[in-house]
Amino acid sequence: MKHFLLTILLLLFVVLFARGQETINYQLSTINFPWSGGLNACQFGRMDLDNDGKKDLLVFDRHGNRLSCFINKGAFGVIDYQYTTEFDYGFPELNDWVIFSDYDGDGKEDIFTYSNGWAGIKVYRNVTDDGHIGFQLVKYPYLTSWQGGGEVNILATNADYPSLVDLDGDGDLDILTFGVMGTFIEKHLNLSKERYGCLDSLVFECADLCWGRVAESEENNMMYLDTCLFGYGITMLADGTRHRGATVTIHDLNGDGLLDLLLADVDYPGLTLLVNGGDPENALMVNQMDFPPQYPVKLPSMPVPYFTDIDNDGDDDLLVSPFDPDPMASEGFESIWLYLNHGTNDAPDFRLYTKSFLQDNMLDFGTGAFPVIVDWDGDGLLDIVVGSIKGTELVWLKNAGTATQPAFRITHFPFGFGGHTGLVPAFYDLDGDGQQELLVGTAEGKLLLYDHDGTLLDDDYLHYDKAWSAPCFFDVDHDGVADLVVGNETGRLSFYKGSEELGVRSEEYWGGVDVRDYGTSYYGYSVPTLFQWGDEILLAVGSESGKVFLFDGVSVEADAVFREASYRWMELSDDMPLSFGMRSSTSITDLDNDGRLDIVVGNFSGGLQLFNTSIPINNLEIAEQQEEGTVLVFPNPVDAQCQVISNTECIKQILLMDLFGRVLCEQSVGERECLLEVADLRPGVYLLRLTLERGAVNRIFLKR
């Protein structure tokens, strides 16, 4: 997600204008699907959801097990996807990984997914009829394969991504997956065609314990070619556990008719291509290299690739996203890399197009999103301020519309928080001066109190010390004084009764609320919000499981126990899902003054979802007036690299600086154009100072 520093940019514009620099125009572009919930670690599939003859895009985020549907509206050579929730109801519950593939040959993609708790694969058959999405469970708790004289589970853990592909050319889907020791790739042939003459059976036999004659080191991501050491010389870790965590993808990448192998390994950022030099019956990996060779993948950990036609030109493009099961391993902002194919399927030429496919058209704050609806600038319009798990600053969605037609713009929050992370904001005018103070919860469990101008008033407010503190102000007893409720990692709530001296009475287990789900985690990560509904006060609590719990019977009476009443969400919204992934957080009020409460929900993937209303979001972009004799920076915004071109003069030197004037790198050029590598820069706004023969000019560019 791009954090665009509006205030600093405007100041910089004034400075540059005063120095006689060329005009810089600021433009606002609308984000197409802002409320789609964010994305972190994704796998992909295709399915014609709306029966228009074009394959739409399915995106499964394993961080919260969320499936998102994007309708393909693009013409030939055009990328145009629209987010929809219309078809969500028809899909089954998915866990950790999913493969969409048509195993029975009826033209409809079926589902293979991790069988939670069984270290195997469960299968759903696509029974969609007349546009009504539906799936039937046909294999559970796992798929088996004939090996060693009996039917044995085809091992597939939540940290391994298998491959489904027709290896022997008979039309049915075979399976490649790492074996129990995690070093060799097993081949399980589907015998449906051979035995029954059709494709609708899932009958497997283990045909090879070392497919491709390749072995993976137990210590790192090194691959051993032409190796099948069945004496287990390299198959076991020192402590006796299996090497765990790899993705297996099969694709013919050189047009020779042989299936090549793409591997990624846990804790490593790249993809390794192993070239098949064998024959159709006997795969033999003969060479290995980083992939794609022109601009290799470099994601935080364990990328998984997917080949599909994104731009509707008939050739498969490449999508890559992290697969690491550790939620904190994801980078968050740039976690879907799209490579467009500038060649053909027989001779592909994959070139990086963007590192934030789909993400750049949604609100995505990286890892986690904690929204609070508040009139922060006192203009009478409700804004949204958002904290995140890894972020060290807040993001301000400023309401630039009206009270009845809000329209938010992404704006930099005016002050920082000293490097603290896990920021959960809460606002209230505590001193009665007409301006709201800000209380911020943090990952380490502190509560930080700030004045409206950013002055730190108290770095140990109420001496709170429970990790992942999440505060919420509300006058529960209507006595004119704010009460304070604080969630934390335990899943319970702390309560501080407000009076002239805040905190005279406190409870550590307020209302008997505990939102832990032991099927998900031993922690609850409660994030409370209180709101008025008619003549009663309701309490909503986000949780680690992703469910937003609803409680009624809220009271300040000591030892009161609230009633869990999540069934009442239907009174507030027609389309509230049961879960929002994981680490949910919410804020609830009437945003557009239509008499109906609006609900904003954040989740671990860093996005927001909005219910009961639709409000546009604008993003700040910059366009420069390029005239004869000027310097061009292209593309802008930039993903990994950009060209700097002077139309008339030699560029002597380039200084890359942040907006505080700190020099990040220096490059001597001596020509009229050069290529600038910026892949390692964090998303944001940067300044190029170019020394030309006639003097110096400045250029601003956006790093996505």
N, C-alpha and C positions, 0 to 999 in steps of 0.2 A: 504494500500500500504506500502511496506517495504522500509524504508529509510536506505539504507545500507551505513555505513560510511567508505568508502574505504580508505581514507587517514589515519584515526585514526587506522583502523585495521592493515594496513601495519606497522605503527609505533609500535603498540602493538606486532605484530609478531616479529619485530626486538628485542624488549625488552625481550620477552619470550625466543627467540632463544638464546640470550646472556646469559640467566640464566640457559640454559641447559634443557629447557622444551622440551616436545615431539613436533614433527613436525606438523605444521598445513598447510594444502594445501588449496589454494583458487581456486575455480572453478567458471566458468561462465555458467549459465543455461539460455536457451532462453525462453522468455515469449511467449506463444503460440498465443495469440491474443491481442497484445499490444494496437492496435488502435481501440478497440471496444467501447470506450466512457465512461467507468466507471459505477458503480452501487451504489445506495444509499438505497432506500426504495422500495423493490420489491415484486411483486406477480408473481405466476408461473402458467404455463399450459403445457399440452402436446398435440402434434399434429404431425402426420407423414407428414412432409413437402416434403421430397424427394422421397416418395413412395418406400422405401426400406423395409417396414414392421415393422420398429422400430419407436417408438414414440420419436420425437425430443423435445427439451425444449424451451419454450417461457418464456421470462423474461420481465415483465413490470415494469418499474421504474416510480413511481408516481411523483417523483421530476423531472418534465419536460415532463411527459407523453410519455416516450420513450419505444418502444417495440424492444427487441433484440431477434434474433433467433440463436439457437445453435443446430447444427446437431449432433445426437447421433451416434458416431463411435465406441462405446464400445462393446466388446464381453461380455460373461457371467462373472459377477463379476468384470468388468473393467469399470472405469470411464474415458470416453474420449469424450469430446464435442468440436466441432469446430464452431467458430463464422462465420456467413454468413450474407450478406445483400441481397442475391439473392431473398428472398421471402418477403422483407419488403413492396414492392409496393402493395401487395394484401390485406393488413390489413386496416381497417377503423381507423379513429381518435378515440383514447381512452382517457378517462378522469378519473383521480384520482384512480379508482379501476376497475378491470376486473376479470371475472370468465370465464374460457373456459370449457364448458360442453355441451354434446350432448343431446339436449332436444327432438329432433324428431326421435331419434333412427336410423339414417342413417349411423352411424359409424364415422361421422365427427363432430369435436368439434365446437359448436356454441359459440357466444360471448354474455355475459351479462356484461354491463358496466354502470357506473354512467351517468345519464342523466343530463348533466351540466345545472344548472339553474332551474331544475325541481324537485330536491330532490327525484328522482326516478330512475328507471332502464330502459334502452333501450336495445333492443335485435337485434343482427345480426345473420341471418341464414347462415351457411356455405354452399356455392354453388360452392365449388372447383370442377373443372372438368378437367380431363386429366392433373393433376399436376399444373394447373393454379389456384393459390390461389384467392378466391373471396368470398365476403360476401354481403348479401342483408339485408337491414334494414327492420325489420318486426314489431317492436314495438317501437313507439316514440310518444310523449315525455316520456311516462312512462308506466309501467305495472300496471294494475288495479286488484282489488280483490273485490268480492261481500261481502259487510259487511254493516250492519245497513240498509238494504233495497236498496242499490245502489252500483254502481261501484266506488271504492275509490282507489286512488293512493297507491301502496305499498311503504311506506316510506323507503327511503334509501338515507342517506346524503353522502356527500363526506368524512365524518369522521367515517362512520360506514361501516363495511364489512359484508354483509349478507352471508348466506350459502344456496347453492342449493343442495338438496339431496332428494332421494326417501324415504320419511318417512313412507309411508304406503305399500310399497312393490308392487305397481301396475305398476312400470316401468317408470312412468313419474316423472318429477322433481318438488318437492315442495320447498317452500322458508321459511326460518327462518330469522327473522330480528327484531331488537329492535323497539318497538312501539314508538308512538309520544312522550311519556313521558321519554323514554330512560331507563326504569327500567325493564320492562317485555319483554320477547321474544314472538313475535307473530308467529303463524303457519298459513301459507297460502297454502292450499292443491290445487294441480293441478288436475282439473277434466277432463282433456283431455281424459284419458282412459275410465273413467266412462261414459261420455256423447257421445263420438264419436268412442270409440273402437280403437283409435290410439293415437300416441304420438305427433303429429305435431301441436297441438293447445296449446295455453298458456292461459288457462281459470282457474282463481283462485277463491277460496273462503276462507275467514278468518275462520278457524276452531278452533282456540284456541288463547286467548289473554294472556295466561300465560303458554307457553309450558315448560315442565319440572318442573313446580312449583318452580321456582327459580327467585329471584329478585336481582338486583344490587343496591347497595347503591348509593344515589345521591352525597355523599361526598367523596367517595374513591372507591377502587376496591373490597370492601367486598361484598360477596355474601350471601344472605339469602336463606336457603334451606327450602323446603316444605312450601312455602310462596306465597300467591297471595292476596295482600292487595289492593283490588280494591277500598277501601276508599281513596287511594292515600296518605296514611300516610308516605310513603317513596319514592314517585315518583317525587316530585317537589323540585327544588332548592329554596333557600330562596328568590332569586330575580324573581322567576316565570319561569325561563328558563328550558329547558329539559337537563337532563344529556346527554352529547354528546361525542361520541368517543369510540367505542368498536369494536372488531372483534369477529365474531361468526364462529366457525368451528366444524363440526359434523363428528365423526369418531368412529367406534367400536374399542376401545383400549384394551379390555380384552377378546375378542373372545366369548362373551356371546350372541351375536346376537342383542344386544341393542346398540343404538347409543349414545355415550358419547358426552360431550360438552367441547370444549376448548374455553376459553374466555381470551381476553386481553383488557386492559383499557388504555385510554389516560393518559399520564404522569406516567405510571407504566411500569417497564421493563420486567415483566415475563408473563408466560402463566399459567392459572389456569385450571386444569382438574376437571370437575364435572362428577362423575360416575353415570350412569343411573342405578337405581335399580327398575325401574317400569316394564312395559311390552311393547310389540310392539305397542299397541294402545295408551297407556298412559305413557309418559315419566315422570320419577320422579327422580330428582337428589338427591342422598343420601349421597354423600361424596365429599370433595374437597381437592385438593393438588396441589403443584407446579409441573410443568411438563417441561421436563421429570424428573422423580424422582431422577435419579442418578446424573444428571448434569443439573439443571433447566436453562431455557433460561434467559438471562440477557442482553437484548438489550436496547438502550436508551429510547424507548417509544413505547408501543402499538404494540407488535409483531403480525404478522399474519403467521400461519403455513400452510404448504402444504405437503400432503402425496403423494409420487410418488416413483417409482423405479429408483433411480439414477444410481446404479451400475449394473443394468441388471441381477440381480440374482433372480428376480421373487417376491421379498418382497418389500413392500413399505418402503422407507426411509422418512426422515423428513427434510424439508427445512423451515427455519424461517428467516424473515426479518422485519424491522420496518414498521409500517403503519401510523405513526403520520403525519397528513397533514402539520404540520409546517416543512418547509424544513430545518430550522436550528436545528431541534431536532435530526437529524440523526448523528450517530457517524462517518460514512463515510468510514472508513478503513475496519472494520470487521463487515459488515452489512448483510452478508448472512451466517447463521450458517447451516451446514449440519450435521445431525445425521444419521449415517448408522444403519440399522436394523440388529442386530446380532441374532435376534430371527426369528419369523415367523409373518405373518399377523394376525394370531389368538392369538399369544403370543409375541408381539413385545418387543424388547430390544434395545432401541435407545441409541447409544453411540456417543458422539461428535467426529466428524472427522476433521472438520475445521470450523473456524469462518469467512473465506473469500473465500467461494466457488465461482469459476469463477473469482472473483476479483484478486486472486493471480496469474492469468494468463493474466492480462491486466494492462496497466498503469492506476493506480487509486490513485490520490493524496488526497483523502478524500472528502472534500467539495469544489467544484470549481477548475478550472484549467485555468491559464492564461499563455499561451505559447509565447515565443519569440525566433525566430531563430536568432542565433548570433554565430560568432566565438569567444567564450569567452576566450579561452586559447591561441589564436594567433597562432595556428598551421596550419592555412590555410584551416581547415575543419569546416563546419558549425555544431554547436551544437544546442541544444534546452534547454532553461532555463525556468522553470515553477514555477509560484507562485500559491497560493491557498487562499481560503476565510478564513479558520480557521488556516492555518499553519503559523508558525512564522519563517520559513526559506524557502529558495528556493531549488529546486531540479535541478540538472544539468544532462542532458542527453548528455554525452560526446560522440562525434563522434570518434569511435575507428576504423572506416573503412577507406575508401578512398574518394576522391572528387566525384567519379562517382558511388561508391557503399558504401554509408554510412551504418554504423552499430552502434547503440547507446548503451551505458552502463550507467546504473543508478549510479550516483556519487553524493556524498555529496558536496553541495556548500560550498566554503571555509570560509565563515564568516556569522554571524547572524545579526539580525536586532532589537535587544533590546526588543523583545516581541511584536512588532507590528504585526498585522494580516491584511488579505486582500491584500497581497503583489502582485503588478503588476509591473514587471520589464521593464525597457527600457535602451538601451545601445547606447553610442556614445562617440567617442574620442573628448571631448570638449576642451581639452587644447593642442591638437596636439602633445602629447608625444608618440604616437604610441600604447597606451593602452586605452581601452575603460573604461570610467567612467560608473557607474550604478546609474540610477535614479529609485526610488521605490515609487509607489503610495501605499496608505494604506487605511484601512477601515474608519479611522477617517478623512481622507482627506488631510493628510500631503503629501508633496513630500520630500523624503530623498535622498540626493546626497552623493554617496560614491566614493572614489578613487578605483582603480583596486585592491589595496591591502587590502581593507576593511576599510580604514580610513574614518570616517564620516566627510564629508566636509561641509555639511549644513543640519540641521534638520528642516529647514523651507524654503525650496527652493521656490523662487518667492512668498512666503507668501500665497501659495495656501491653500484654506480652504473649498473645497467642498467634501463632504463625498464620499468614494469609488473612489478616484482619480485613473486614469488609463492613464499613460503617454505614448507617442510615439514620437520618434525623426525621422525627415525626412527633407531633404533639398528640400523643395517644389519648391522654385524658382531657384534652381541650381546656387546659388551665392557662394557656397563653405562653407556656415555656416548653422549649424543645426537649423531648426525650431522645435517648440515643440507644440504638440497637446495633450490635456488632456481630457479624458472622466470622467464622474462622475454619481452619482445616478439620476440626473435630466434627463438624456438621451441626453443632449446637449453636445457640445464640446467647450472647451476653447482653444484659439490659441495664441501663443507667437512667434512673428516674430524674427528670429535670426539675430544678427548682431555682431559687435565686443563686444557689451554689450547686452547679451541675454535678451529679454523681453522689448525692447524699445517700441513695440506696441503690444497690446493684444486685443483680442475680446472674449466675453463670449458666443456668439451664432454663432460660426464659420460656414459659409456655409449654415446657416439656417437648420442645421441637428438637428433632434429631433427623437429619435428612441423609444419613449414611445408607448406602445400598451395598451390603457385603458381597453381593454378586459382582459388583464393579470394583470396589476398593474398600479399604479399612478407614478411609477418610471421607469426609462429607463435603468440605469446601463450601459451606453455607454462605450465600450472599443475599441478605434480606432487603425487601422494600415494602413499605406500608402505604396504603392508599385508601381513600374514602370511596365507598360504593353505596349510594343511597344514604341511609342513616346508620350504616355500620362501617367499621374499619376492618379491612382484610389485610392479611400478611402473605406476601409471595416470597418464596425462598428458592434461589437457584442452588444447584448441587453438582457434585462430581459426576453423578450418573447422567446428567443432562436434563433430568426432569425438573420443571419448575413447580414446586409444591405450593398449594394454596391452603391457608388456614383461616378459619373464622373463630368467633368467640374471643377475639383479642381483648386483653384487659391488662391494666397495670397492677391488678391485685396480686399480692404476694402468693406464690405457689399455684397460680392459675394454670390450667392445662388447656391448650387450644385444641380445636378439632381439625383434623386433616380433612379438607373438603375440596380436593382437586377436581372432583366431578363438576364443581361449579364453574369451571372455566367456560363451559358452554353458555353460561349466562353472559359472559363478557365477550366471547369471540366465537365465530362459526368454524374457524379453521385452525385452531391451536393444536399442534401435534402433541403427542405424548412425551416426546423427548427432543432436545435440540442438539444432540451429539454428546458433549461432555462439558463440564465446568460452566453450566449455564448461569446467567445473570440477567435481571430484568429491571425495567423502570416503567411505571404505568401512570398515565394521566391523560387528559383530553387535549391532544396536541392541536387539533384544528377547530375547536369550539363548536362541534356538531352535537354535543350532549352525550357522546359515547366515548368511553375510555379507549385510548390507544395503547398498545403494548409493544415495547421494544425489548428484544431479547438478544443477548450476546452469547457467544459460545467459545470453546477452546480454539476453533479454527480461525478466530480473529474477526469474524463477521457479525453483522446484525441482521435480525429479521424484524419486520414491522407488521403488525396485525391491526385490522379495522380501518386502515386508511392507506393512501398511497401518496408519498411525498418525494419530489425529485431531489437529487443531490448534484451539486456542481463541483467541478474540479478546476483548479487554476492551471492554465497553460500560458505559454509565452510565445509570441510570434514576433520576429524582427523584420523591419522593413529593409529588404535587401535591394540595394541600388547598385548601379555601375560603380565598380571600384571598391566594393565592400568585401568583407570576409564572411564566408558561409560556414556554419556548423550544421552538419547533416548526418543522420536524422536527429531531430530534436523534438520530443524527448528521445533519449538514447538508452539502449539496453546494455550492450557489451562494448561496442566500439563505434566511433563516429569519425567522419572525415572533416578535416578543417581545410578549407580552400580559399585562397586569396585570388581574386580575379585579375589583379594587375601587378602585385608586388610580391617579392620574396618574403616568406615568414622566417625571421631570424630565430626567434625563441618563443616558447609557450610556457606560461606559468599556470598551473591548475591550482585554484584557491577555493577555500570555503567562503561563506558569506561574512566571516569575521576577519578575512584577510590572511588567514594562515595558508602558507604555501604547502600543498600536498605533494606536488611533484613538479619537476622542471625538465623541459625537453628542448634541445637544440634541433633546428629543422634545416634551414639553408635552402629550402625549396618553396614553391608556391602552394604546395599541398602536402598533407601528411595524415597518417592514421593515428588516432588517439585511443588507447586501450583504457576503458573505465570499468571493466567487469567487476573489479574488486571494490568499487566505491559503494557506499551505502546509498539507498534511495534518498534523493533530496535535490537541492538546487545548488549549482556550483558556478564559479566565475572563471573564465579563461582570459588571461591578459596576454595579448599577442604583440610582440615587438616586430614591427615591419620596418622597411627601409625609410618610410616617411614619418614614423613615430609609433605610438602604441594605441591599440584599440582593445575594448573589452567586449566579451560575449558571454551571455548567460545561457546555460543549458540545464535541462532536467535529466537526472539519472533515475530510471525506473527500477 
